[in-house]
Amino acid sequence: MLLRVVRMTFDPTQVPAFLALFRASEHRIRQQPGCRHLELWQDADQPHIYCTFSHWASAADLDNYRRSALFGEVWPATKKLFAAPPVAFSSTLV
């Protein structure tokens, strides 16, 4: 199993666009093979910073999602809204 957190910093004016994009795609991401869980967290002290937390059955399932048409649609649109590069953390559970 793989746990992944991606920390994303947005220009405050871009937060509504990011939230709309996330809400429009979260159900489809959850339907990807191997996706066990997906959450969105907002930093309580810095409301323009968000983290996605996802749980994947395997690293291969995450890699397959990252090669999917859905990822190719969602990630570039999200990246356009960033104020700073994202930071990703992954942990494999056995």
Phi and psi restraints in degrees (range 20) as a CNS / XPLOR table:
assign (resid 1 and name C) (resid 2 and name N)
       (resid 2 and name CA) (resid 2 and name C) 1.0 -127.2 20.0 2
assign (resid 2 and name N) (resid 2 and name CA)
       (resid 2 and name C) (resid 3 and name N) 1.0 129.4 20.0 2
assign (resid 2 and name C) (resid 3 and name N)
       (resid 3 and name CA) (resid 3 and name C) 1.0 -106.4 20.0 2
assign (resid 3 and name N) (resid 3 and name CA)
       (resid 3 and name C) (resid 4 and name N) 1.0 138.1 20.0 2
assign (resid 3 and name C) (resid 4 and name N)
       (resid 4 and name CA) (resid 4 and name C) 1.0 -139.3 20.0 2
assign (resid 4 and name N) (resid 4 and name CA)
       (resid 4 and name C) (resid 5 and name N) 1.0 134.0 20.0 2
assign (resid 4 and name C) (resid 5 and name N)
       (resid 5 and name CA) (resid 5 and name C) 1.0 -122.7 20.0 2
assign (resid 5 and name N) (resid 5 and name CA)
       (resid 5 and name C) (resid 6 and name N) 1.0 130.7 20.0 2
assign (resid 5 and name C) (resid 6 and name N)
       (resid 6 and name CA) (resid 6 and name C) 1.0 -121.0 20.0 2
assign (resid 6 and name N) (resid 6 and name CA)
       (resid 6 and name C) (resid 7 and name N) 1.0 119.0 20.0 2
assign (resid 6 and name C) (resid 7 and name N)
       (resid 7 and name CA) (resid 7 and name C) 1.0 -96.1 20.0 2
assign (resid 7 and name N) (resid 7 and name CA)
       (resid 7 and name C) (resid 8 and name N) 1.0 125.2 20.0 2
assign (resid 7 and name C) (resid 8 and name N)
       (resid 8 and name CA) (resid 8 and name C) 1.0 -125.9 20.0 2
assign (resid 8 and name N) (resid 8 and name CA)
       (resid 8 and name C) (resid 9 and name N) 1.0 131.7 20.0 2
assign (resid 8 and name C) (resid 9 and name N)
       (resid 9 and name CA) (resid 9 and name C) 1.0 -110.5 20.0 2
assign (resid 9 and name N) (resid 9 and name CA)
       (resid 9 and name C) (resid 10 and name N) 1.0 126.8 20.0 2
assign (resid 9 and name C) (resid 10 and name N)
       (resid 10 and name CA) (resid 10 and name C) 1.0 -115.9 20.0 2
assign (resid 10 and name N) (resid 10 and name CA)
       (resid 10 and name C) (resid 11 and name N) 1.0 152.4 20.0 2
assign (resid 10 and name C) (resid 11 and name N)
       (resid 11 and name CA) (resid 11 and name C) 1.0 -62.7 20.0 2
assign (resid 11 and name N) (resid 11 and name CA)
       (resid 11 and name C) (resid 12 and name N) 1.0 132.9 20.0 2
assign (resid 11 and name C) (resid 12 and name N)
       (resid 12 and name CA) (resid 12 and name C) 1.0 -51.9 20.0 2
assign (resid 12 and name N) (resid 12 and name CA)
       (resid 12 and name C) (resid 13 and name N) 1.0 -31.2 20.0 2
assign (resid 12 and name C) (resid 13 and name N)
       (resid 13 and name CA) (resid 13 and name C) 1.0 -71.9 20.0 2
assign (resid 13 and name N) (resid 13 and name CA)
       (resid 13 and name C) (resid 14 and name N) 1.0 -16.0 20.0 2
assign (resid 13 and name C) (resid 14 and name N)
       (resid 14 and name CA) (resid 14 and name C) 1.0 -95.4 20.0 2
assign (resid 14 and name N) (resid 14 and name CA)
       (resid 14 and name C) (resid 15 and name N) 1.0 -7.0 20.0 2
assign (resid 14 and name C) (resid 15 and name N)
       (resid 15 and name CA) (resid 15 and name C) 1.0 -58.0 20.0 2
assign (resid 15 and name N) (resid 15 and name CA)
       (resid 15 and name C) (resid 16 and name N) 1.0 -46.6 20.0 2
assign (resid 15 and name C) (resid 16 and name N)
       (resid 16 and name CA) (resid 16 and name C) 1.0 -58.6 20.0 2
assign (resid 16 and name N) (resid 16 and name CA)
       (resid 16 and name C) (resid 17 and name N) 1.0 -38.3 20.0 2
assign (resid 16 and name C) (resid 17 and name N)
       (resid 17 and name CA) (resid 17 and name C) 1.0 -65.9 20.0 2
assign (resid 17 and name N) (resid 17 and name CA)
       (resid 17 and name C) (resid 18 and name N) 1.0 -41.5 20.0 2
assign (resid 17 and name C) (resid 18 and name N)
       (resid 18 and name CA) (resid 18 and name C) 1.0 -63.5 20.0 2
assign (resid 18 and name N) (resid 18 and name CA)
       (resid 18 and name C) (resid 19 and name N) 1.0 -46.3 20.0 2
assign (resid 18 and name C) (resid 19 and name N)
       (resid 19 and name CA) (resid 19 and name C) 1.0 -60.9 20.0 2
assign (resid 19 and name N) (resid 19 and name CA)
       (resid 19 and name C) (resid 20 and name N) 1.0 -39.9 20.0 2
assign (resid 19 and name C) (resid 20 and name N)
       (resid 20 and name CA) (resid 20 and name C) 1.0 -64.2 20.0 2
assign (resid 20 and name N) (resid 20 and name CA)
       (resid 20 and name C) (resid 21 and name N) 1.0 -43.2 20.0 2
assign (resid 20 and name C) (resid 21 and name N)
       (resid 21 and name CA) (resid 21 and name C) 1.0 -63.3 20.0 2
assign (resid 21 and name N) (resid 21 and name CA)
       (resid 21 and name C) (resid 22 and name N) 1.0 -44.8 20.0 2
assign (resid 21 and name C) (resid 22 and name N)
       (resid 22 and name CA) (resid 22 and name C) 1.0 -62.2 20.0 2
assign (resid 22 and name N) (resid 22 and name CA)
       (resid 22 and name C) (resid 23 and name N) 1.0 -47.7 20.0 2
assign (resid 22 and name C) (resid 23 and name N)
       (resid 23 and name CA) (resid 23 and name C) 1.0 -62.6 20.0 2
assign (resid 23 and name N) (resid 23 and name CA)
       (resid 23 and name C) (resid 24 and name N) 1.0 -34.0 20.0 2
assign (resid 23 and name C) (resid 24 and name N)
       (resid 24 and name CA) (resid 24 and name C) 1.0 -73.6 20.0 2
assign (resid 24 and name N) (resid 24 and name CA)
       (resid 24 and name C) (resid 25 and name N) 1.0 -22.0 20.0 2
assign (resid 24 and name C) (resid 25 and name N)
       (resid 25 and name CA) (resid 25 and name C) 1.0 -114.9 20.0 2
assign (resid 25 and name N) (resid 25 and name CA)
       (resid 25 and name C) (resid 26 and name N) 1.0 -12.7 20.0 2
assign (resid 25 and name C) (resid 26 and name N)
       (resid 26 and name CA) (resid 26 and name C) 1.0 -60.5 20.0 2
assign (resid 26 and name N) (resid 26 and name CA)
       (resid 26 and name C) (resid 27 and name N) 1.0 -39.9 20.0 2
assign (resid 26 and name C) (resid 27 and name N)
       (resid 27 and name CA) (resid 27 and name C) 1.0 -64.0 20.0 2
assign (resid 27 and name N) (resid 27 and name CA)
       (resid 27 and name C) (resid 28 and name N) 1.0 -40.7 20.0 2
assign (resid 27 and name C) (resid 28 and name N)
       (resid 28 and name CA) (resid 28 and name C) 1.0 -68.3 20.0 2
assign (resid 28 and name N) (resid 28 and name CA)
       (resid 28 and name C) (resid 29 and name N) 1.0 -35.1 20.0 2
assign (resid 28 and name C) (resid 29 and name N)
       (resid 29 and name CA) (resid 29 and name C) 1.0 -66.7 20.0 2
assign (resid 29 and name N) (resid 29 and name CA)
       (resid 29 and name C) (resid 30 and name N) 1.0 -43.2 20.0 2
assign (resid 29 and name C) (resid 30 and name N)
       (resid 30 and name CA) (resid 30 and name C) 1.0 -61.6 20.0 2
assign (resid 30 and name N) (resid 30 and name CA)
       (resid 30 and name C) (resid 31 and name N) 1.0 -23.4 20.0 2
assign (resid 30 and name C) (resid 31 and name N)
       (resid 31 and name CA) (resid 31 and name C) 1.0 -84.4 20.0 2
assign (resid 31 and name N) (resid 31 and name CA)
       (resid 31 and name C) (resid 32 and name N) 1.0 -4.9 20.0 2
assign (resid 31 and name C) (resid 32 and name N)
       (resid 32 and name CA) (resid 32 and name C) 1.0 -67.3 20.0 2
assign (resid 32 and name N) (resid 32 and name CA)
       (resid 32 and name C) (resid 33 and name N) 1.0 141.4 20.0 2
assign (resid 32 and name C) (resid 33 and name N)
       (resid 33 and name CA) (resid 33 and name C) 1.0 -55.2 20.0 2
assign (resid 33 and name N) (resid 33 and name CA)
       (resid 33 and name C) (resid 34 and name N) 1.0 128.9 20.0 2
assign (resid 33 and name C) (resid 34 and name N)
       (resid 34 and name CA) (resid 34 and name C) 1.0 90.5 20.0 2
assign (resid 34 and name N) (resid 34 and name CA)
       (resid 34 and name C) (resid 35 and name N) 1.0 -11.0 20.0 2
assign (resid 34 and name C) (resid 35 and name N)
       (resid 35 and name CA) (resid 35 and name C) 1.0 -76.9 20.0 2
assign (resid 35 and name N) (resid 35 and name CA)
       (resid 35 and name C) (resid 36 and name N) 1.0 115.3 20.0 2
assign (resid 35 and name C) (resid 36 and name N)
       (resid 36 and name CA) (resid 36 and name C) 1.0 -97.0 20.0 2
assign (resid 36 and name N) (resid 36 and name CA)
       (resid 36 and name C) (resid 37 and name N) 1.0 -24.5 20.0 2
assign (resid 36 and name C) (resid 37 and name N)
       (resid 37 and name CA) (resid 37 and name C) 1.0 -164.9 20.0 2
assign (resid 37 and name N) (resid 37 and name CA)
       (resid 37 and name C) (resid 38 and name N) 1.0 146.9 20.0 2
assign (resid 37 and name C) (resid 38 and name N)
       (resid 38 and name CA) (resid 38 and name C) 1.0 -147.8 20.0 2
assign (resid 38 and name N) (resid 38 and name CA)
       (resid 38 and name C) (resid 39 and name N) 1.0 128.3 20.0 2
assign (resid 38 and name C) (resid 39 and name N)
       (resid 39 and name CA) (resid 39 and name C) 1.0 -133.9 20.0 2
assign (resid 39 and name N) (resid 39 and name CA)
       (resid 39 and name C) (resid 40 and name N) 1.0 158.0 20.0 2
assign (resid 39 and name C) (resid 40 and name N)
       (resid 40 and name CA) (resid 40 and name C) 1.0 -121.3 20.0 2
assign (resid 40 and name N) (resid 40 and name CA)
       (resid 40 and name C) (resid 41 and name N) 1.0 128.0 20.0 2
assign (resid 40 and name C) (resid 41 and name N)
       (resid 41 and name CA) (resid 41 and name C) 1.0 -115.6 20.0 2
assign (resid 41 and name N) (resid 41 and name CA)
       (resid 41 and name C) (resid 42 and name N) 1.0 142.4 20.0 2
assign (resid 41 and name C) (resid 42 and name N)
       (resid 42 and name CA) (resid 42 and name C) 1.0 -110.5 20.0 2
assign (resid 42 and name N) (resid 42 and name CA)
       (resid 42 and name C) (resid 43 and name N) 1.0 135.4 20.0 2
assign (resid 42 and name C) (resid 43 and name N)
       (resid 43 and name CA) (resid 43 and name C) 1.0 -66.4 20.0 2
assign (resid 43 and name N) (resid 43 and name CA)
       (resid 43 and name C) (resid 44 and name N) 1.0 126.2 20.0 2
assign (resid 43 and name C) (resid 44 and name N)
       (resid 44 and name CA) (resid 44 and name C) 1.0 -67.5 20.0 2
assign (resid 44 and name N) (resid 44 and name CA)
       (resid 44 and name C) (resid 45 and name N) 1.0 -30.5 20.0 2
assign (resid 44 and name C) (resid 45 and name N)
       (resid 45 and name CA) (resid 45 and name C) 1.0 -94.2 20.0 2
assign (resid 45 and name N) (resid 45 and name CA)
       (resid 45 and name C) (resid 46 and name N) 1.0 -22.4 20.0 2
assign (resid 45 and name C) (resid 46 and name N)
       (resid 46 and name CA) (resid 46 and name C) 1.0 -132.1 20.0 2
assign (resid 46 and name N) (resid 46 and name CA)
       (resid 46 and name C) (resid 47 and name N) 1.0 85.5 20.0 2
assign (resid 46 and name C) (resid 47 and name N)
       (resid 47 and name CA) (resid 47 and name C) 1.0 -65.8 20.0 2
assign (resid 47 and name N) (resid 47 and name CA)
       (resid 47 and name C) (resid 48 and name N) 1.0 -3.0 20.0 2
assign (resid 47 and name C) (resid 48 and name N)
       (resid 48 and name CA) (resid 48 and name C) 1.0 -95.5 20.0 2
assign (resid 48 and name N) (resid 48 and name CA)
       (resid 48 and name C) (resid 49 and name N) 1.0 4.9 20.0 2
assign (resid 48 and name C) (resid 49 and name N)
       (resid 49 and name CA) (resid 49 and name C) 1.0 -111.6 20.0 2
assign (resid 49 and name N) (resid 49 and name CA)
       (resid 49 and name C) (resid 50 and name N) 1.0 129.6 20.0 2
assign (resid 49 and name C) (resid 50 and name N)
       (resid 50 and name CA) (resid 50 and name C) 1.0 -127.8 20.0 2
assign (resid 50 and name N) (resid 50 and name CA)
       (resid 50 and name C) (resid 51 and name N) 1.0 154.4 20.0 2
assign (resid 50 and name C) (resid 51 and name N)
       (resid 51 and name CA) (resid 51 and name C) 1.0 -129.4 20.0 2
assign (resid 51 and name N) (resid 51 and name CA)
       (resid 51 and name C) (resid 52 and name N) 1.0 139.4 20.0 2
assign (resid 51 and name C) (resid 52 and name N)
       (resid 52 and name CA) (resid 52 and name C) 1.0 -99.9 20.0 2
assign (resid 52 and name N) (resid 52 and name CA)
       (resid 52 and name C) (resid 53 and name N) 1.0 139.3 20.0 2
assign (resid 52 and name C) (resid 53 and name N)
       (resid 53 and name CA) (resid 53 and name C) 1.0 -118.4 20.0 2
assign (resid 53 and name N) (resid 53 and name CA)
       (resid 53 and name C) (resid 54 and name N) 1.0 124.6 20.0 2
assign (resid 53 and name C) (resid 54 and name N)
       (resid 54 and name CA) (resid 54 and name C) 1.0 -133.9 20.0 2
assign (resid 54 and name N) (resid 54 and name CA)
       (resid 54 and name C) (resid 55 and name N) 1.0 152.0 20.0 2
assign (resid 54 and name C) (resid 55 and name N)
       (resid 55 and name CA) (resid 55 and name C) 1.0 -124.7 20.0 2
assign (resid 55 and name N) (resid 55 and name CA)
       (resid 55 and name C) (resid 56 and name N) 1.0 123.1 20.0 2
assign (resid 55 and name C) (resid 56 and name N)
       (resid 56 and name CA) (resid 56 and name C) 1.0 -117.9 20.0 2
assign (resid 56 and name N) (resid 56 and name CA)
       (resid 56 and name C) (resid 57 and name N) 1.0 146.0 20.0 2
assign (resid 56 and name C) (resid 57 and name N)
       (resid 57 and name CA) (resid 57 and name C) 1.0 -60.8 20.0 2
assign (resid 57 and name N) (resid 57 and name CA)
       (resid 57 and name C) (resid 58 and name N) 1.0 -34.0 20.0 2
assign (resid 57 and name C) (resid 58 and name N)
       (resid 58 and name CA) (resid 58 and name C) 1.0 -156.9 20.0 2
assign (resid 58 and name N) (resid 58 and name CA)
       (resid 58 and name C) (resid 59 and name N) 1.0 162.8 20.0 2
assign (resid 58 and name C) (resid 59 and name N)
       (resid 59 and name CA) (resid 59 and name C) 1.0 -61.9 20.0 2
assign (resid 59 and name N) (resid 59 and name CA)
       (resid 59 and name C) (resid 60 and name N) 1.0 -34.0 20.0 2
assign (resid 59 and name C) (resid 60 and name N)
       (resid 60 and name CA) (resid 60 and name C) 1.0 -63.5 20.0 2
assign (resid 60 and name N) (resid 60 and name CA)
       (resid 60 and name C) (resid 61 and name N) 1.0 -37.7 20.0 2
assign (resid 60 and name C) (resid 61 and name N)
       (resid 61 and name CA) (resid 61 and name C) 1.0 -64.2 20.0 2
assign (resid 61 and name N) (resid 61 and name CA)
       (resid 61 and name C) (resid 62 and name N) 1.0 -41.6 20.0 2
assign (resid 61 and name C) (resid 62 and name N)
       (resid 62 and name CA) (resid 62 and name C) 1.0 -64.0 20.0 2
assign (resid 62 and name N) (resid 62 and name CA)
       (resid 62 and name C) (resid 63 and name N) 1.0 -43.3 20.0 2
assign (resid 62 and name C) (resid 63 and name N)
       (resid 63 and name CA) (resid 63 and name C) 1.0 -60.4 20.0 2
assign (resid 63 and name N) (resid 63 and name CA)
       (resid 63 and name C) (resid 64 and name N) 1.0 -40.9 20.0 2
assign (resid 63 and name C) (resid 64 and name N)
       (resid 64 and name CA) (resid 64 and name C) 1.0 -63.7 20.0 2
assign (resid 64 and name N) (resid 64 and name CA)
       (resid 64 and name C) (resid 65 and name N) 1.0 -41.2 20.0 2
assign (resid 64 and name C) (resid 65 and name N)
       (resid 65 and name CA) (resid 65 and name C) 1.0 -62.2 20.0 2
assign (resid 65 and name N) (resid 65 and name CA)
       (resid 65 and name C) (resid 66 and name N) 1.0 -42.0 20.0 2
assign (resid 65 and name C) (resid 66 and name N)
       (resid 66 and name CA) (resid 66 and name C) 1.0 -67.7 20.0 2
assign (resid 66 and name N) (resid 66 and name CA)
       (resid 66 and name C) (resid 67 and name N) 1.0 -16.5 20.0 2
assign (resid 66 and name C) (resid 67 and name N)
       (resid 67 and name CA) (resid 67 and name C) 1.0 -97.7 20.0 2
assign (resid 67 and name N) (resid 67 and name CA)
       (resid 67 and name C) (resid 68 and name N) 1.0 -0.4 20.0 2
assign (resid 67 and name C) (resid 68 and name N)
       (resid 68 and name CA) (resid 68 and name C) 1.0 -79.4 20.0 2
assign (resid 68 and name N) (resid 68 and name CA)
       (resid 68 and name C) (resid 69 and name N) 1.0 161.3 20.0 2
assign (resid 68 and name C) (resid 69 and name N)
       (resid 69 and name CA) (resid 69 and name C) 1.0 -63.1 20.0 2
assign (resid 69 and name N) (resid 69 and name CA)
       (resid 69 and name C) (resid 70 and name N) 1.0 -36.1 20.0 2
assign (resid 69 and name C) (resid 70 and name N)
       (resid 70 and name CA) (resid 70 and name C) 1.0 -61.6 20.0 2
assign (resid 70 and name N) (resid 70 and name CA)
       (resid 70 and name C) (resid 71 and name N) 1.0 -47.5 20.0 2
assign (resid 70 and name C) (resid 71 and name N)
       (resid 71 and name CA) (resid 71 and name C) 1.0 -61.4 20.0 2
assign (resid 71 and name N) (resid 71 and name CA)
       (resid 71 and name C) (resid 72 and name N) 1.0 -40.3 20.0 2
assign (resid 71 and name C) (resid 72 and name N)
       (resid 72 and name CA) (resid 72 and name C) 1.0 -62.9 20.0 2
assign (resid 72 and name N) (resid 72 and name CA)
       (resid 72 and name C) (resid 73 and name N) 1.0 -22.5 20.0 2
assign (resid 72 and name C) (resid 73 and name N)
       (resid 73 and name CA) (resid 73 and name C) 1.0 -88.3 20.0 2
assign (resid 73 and name N) (resid 73 and name CA)
       (resid 73 and name C) (resid 74 and name N) 1.0 -46.5 20.0 2
assign (resid 73 and name C) (resid 74 and name N)
       (resid 74 and name CA) (resid 74 and name C) 1.0 -77.4 20.0 2
assign (resid 74 and name N) (resid 74 and name CA)
       (resid 74 and name C) (resid 75 and name N) 1.0 -46.3 20.0 2
assign (resid 74 and name C) (resid 75 and name N)
       (resid 75 and name CA) (resid 75 and name C) 1.0 -64.8 20.0 2
assign (resid 75 and name N) (resid 75 and name CA)
       (resid 75 and name C) (resid 76 and name N) 1.0 -47.5 20.0 2
assign (resid 75 and name C) (resid 76 and name N)
       (resid 76 and name CA) (resid 76 and name C) 1.0 -60.3 20.0 2
assign (resid 76 and name N) (resid 76 and name CA)
       (resid 76 and name C) (resid 77 and name N) 1.0 -37.2 20.0 2
assign (resid 76 and name C) (resid 77 and name N)
       (resid 77 and name CA) (resid 77 and name C) 1.0 -66.8 20.0 2
assign (resid 77 and name N) (resid 77 and name CA)
       (resid 77 and name C) (resid 78 and name N) 1.0 -36.4 20.0 2
assign (resid 77 and name C) (resid 78 and name N)
       (resid 78 and name CA) (resid 78 and name C) 1.0 -69.4 20.0 2
assign (resid 78 and name N) (resid 78 and name CA)
       (resid 78 and name C) (resid 79 and name N) 1.0 -45.5 20.0 2
assign (resid 78 and name C) (resid 79 and name N)
       (resid 79 and name CA) (resid 79 and name C) 1.0 -58.1 20.0 2
assign (resid 79 and name N) (resid 79 and name CA)
       (resid 79 and name C) (resid 80 and name N) 1.0 -31.8 20.0 2
assign (resid 79 and name C) (resid 80 and name N)
       (resid 80 and name CA) (resid 80 and name C) 1.0 -63.7 20.0 2
assign (resid 80 and name N) (resid 80 and name CA)
       (resid 80 and name C) (resid 81 and name N) 1.0 -20.0 20.0 2
assign (resid 80 and name C) (resid 81 and name N)
       (resid 81 and name CA) (resid 81 and name C) 1.0 -95.3 20.0 2
assign (resid 81 and name N) (resid 81 and name CA)
       (resid 81 and name C) (resid 82 and name N) 1.0 -7.6 20.0 2
assign (resid 81 and name C) (resid 82 and name N)
       (resid 82 and name CA) (resid 82 and name C) 1.0 -68.0 20.0 2
assign (resid 82 and name N) (resid 82 and name CA)
       (resid 82 and name C) (resid 83 and name N) 1.0 144.1 20.0 2
assign (resid 82 and name C) (resid 83 and name N)
       (resid 83 and name CA) (resid 83 and name C) 1.0 -100.5 20.0 2
assign (resid 83 and name N) (resid 83 and name CA)
       (resid 83 and name C) (resid 84 and name N) 1.0 -15.1 20.0 2
assign (resid 83 and name C) (resid 84 and name N)
       (resid 84 and name CA) (resid 84 and name C) 1.0 -151.6 20.0 2
assign (resid 84 and name N) (resid 84 and name CA)
       (resid 84 and name C) (resid 85 and name N) 1.0 157.3 20.0 2
assign (resid 84 and name C) (resid 85 and name N)
       (resid 85 and name CA) (resid 85 and name C) 1.0 -60.4 20.0 2
assign (resid 85 and name N) (resid 85 and name CA)
       (resid 85 and name C) (resid 86 and name N) 1.0 145.0 20.0 2
assign (resid 85 and name C) (resid 86 and name N)
       (resid 86 and name CA) (resid 86 and name C) 1.0 -73.1 20.0 2
assign (resid 86 and name N) (resid 86 and name CA)
       (resid 86 and name C) (resid 87 and name N) 1.0 159.9 20.0 2
assign (resid 86 and name C) (resid 87 and name N)
       (resid 87 and name CA) (resid 87 and name C) 1.0 -124.8 20.0 2
assign (resid 87 and name N) (resid 87 and name CA)
       (resid 87 and name C) (resid 88 and name N) 1.0 128.3 20.0 2
assign (resid 87 and name C) (resid 88 and name N)
       (resid 88 and name CA) (resid 88 and name C) 1.0 -117.5 20.0 2
assign (resid 88 and name N) (resid 88 and name CA)
       (resid 88 and name C) (resid 89 and name N) 1.0 141.9 20.0 2
assign (resid 88 and name C) (resid 89 and name N)
       (resid 89 and name CA) (resid 89 and name C) 1.0 -127.7 20.0 2
assign (resid 89 and name N) (resid 89 and name CA)
       (resid 89 and name C) (resid 90 and name N) 1.0 134.1 20.0 2
assign (resid 89 and name C) (resid 90 and name N)
       (resid 90 and name CA) (resid 90 and name C) 1.0 -130.4 20.0 2
assign (resid 90 and name N) (resid 90 and name CA)
       (resid 90 and name C) (resid 91 and name N) 1.0 148.2 20.0 2
assign (resid 90 and name C) (resid 91 and name N)
       (resid 91 and name CA) (resid 91 and name C) 1.0 -142.8 20.0 2
assign (resid 91 and name N) (resid 91 and name CA)
       (resid 91 and name C) (resid 92 and name N) 1.0 132.3 20.0 2
assign (resid 91 and name C) (resid 92 and name N)
       (resid 92 and name CA) (resid 92 and name C) 1.0 -95.3 20.0 2
assign (resid 92 and name N) (resid 92 and name CA)
       (resid 92 and name C) (resid 93 and name N) 1.0 131.5 20.0 2
assign (resid 92 and name C) (resid 93 and name N)
       (resid 93 and name CA) (resid 93 and name C) 1.0 -105.1 20.0 2
assign (resid 93 and name N) (resid 93 and name CA)
       (resid 93 and name C) (resid 94 and name N) 1.0 140.5 20.0 2
